[in-house]
Amino acid sequence: MPLASLARPLPDSPGFADRAECYANGIELANGFGELTDPEEQLRRFENDLQQRKKASRPTVPLDQRFLESLQEGMPPSSGMALGLDRLLLWLTGVKNIKQVLSFSWDEV
């Protein structure tokens, strides 16, 4: 689950995460997931990510200890969905290039 690092696993489907995506005409408008609330599993994933970064000669990042501590305190089951307004505008206006609906593009920063 390398692209679902904060999503809880599906108990009846090992190797799969509790995720959802919303598409319209082939454009991803939103994605969401059920939050992983198990601090031990989250730590394992963070450590695995650091090992993969090291193997790929990418810079490492510090573990988010405050986040892990907050998970240990307890977090109720939760989930969310994030809608990309730029993608929604792209779909609604029918333009072909996302730069046409952005306030500024990455190359203008």
GIWO-V285923 format. One record per pair of residues at least 12 apart in sequence whose C-alpha atoms are under 8 Angstrom apart, sorted by sequence separation. I is the first residue (numbers start at 1). GAP is how many residues later the second one is. D is the distance in Angstrom with one decimal. If there is no record, write none. Layout:
[[I | GAP | D] [I | GAP | D]]
//
This chain:
[[7 | 12 | 6.9] [19 | 12 | 7.5] [20 | 12 | 5.3] [86 | 12 | 7.1] [89 | 12 | 6.4] [4 | 13 | 6.7] [19 | 13 | 5.7] [20 | 13 | 6.0] [1 | 14 | 6.7] [19 | 14 | 4.1] [1 | 15 | 6.9] [4 | 15 | 7.8] [18 | 15 | 5.6] [19 | 15 | 6.5] [86 | 15 | 6.2] [1 | 16 | 6.9] [17 | 16 | 7.9] [18 | 16 | 5.4] [86 | 16 | 6.4] [46 | 17 | 7.0] [8 | 25 | 7.7] [43 | 25 | 7.1] [7 | 26 | 5.6] [8 | 26 | 5.7] [42 | 26 | 7.4] [7 | 27 | 5.4] [8 | 27 | 5.5] [9 | 27 | 7.5] [7 | 28 | 4.9] [8 | 28 | 4.0] [6 | 29 | 6.0] [7 | 29 | 4.9] [8 | 29 | 7.2] [39 | 29 | 5.8] [6 | 30 | 5.5] [39 | 30 | 7.8] [39 | 32 | 5.3] [38 | 33 | 6.8] [39 | 33 | 5.8] [37 | 34 | 6.0] [38 | 34 | 7.8] [6 | 36 | 7.4] [5 | 37 | 7.8] [37 | 37 | 7.6] [37 | 38 | 6.1] [37 | 39 | 7.5] [5 | 40 | 6.7] [37 | 40 | 7.1] [35 | 42 | 6.9] [34 | 43 | 7.7] [35 | 43 | 5.6] [34 | 44 | 6.0] [35 | 44 | 5.3] [34 | 45 | 4.2] [35 | 45 | 7.9] [33 | 46 | 5.6] [34 | 46 | 6.8] [32 | 47 | 7.2] [33 | 47 | 6.0] [32 | 48 | 5.3] [33 | 48 | 6.8] [32 | 49 | 3.9] [31 | 50 | 5.5] [32 | 50 | 6.0] [30 | 51 | 6.5] [31 | 51 | 5.5] [30 | 52 | 5.3] [31 | 52 | 6.9] [30 | 53 | 4.2] [29 | 54 | 5.9] [30 | 54 | 5.9] [29 | 55 | 5.7] [29 | 56 | 7.8] [29 | 58 | 5.5] [28 | 59 | 7.2] [29 | 59 | 5.8] [27 | 60 | 7.3] [27 | 64 | 7.2] [25 | 66 | 8.0] [24 | 67 | 7.5]]
//
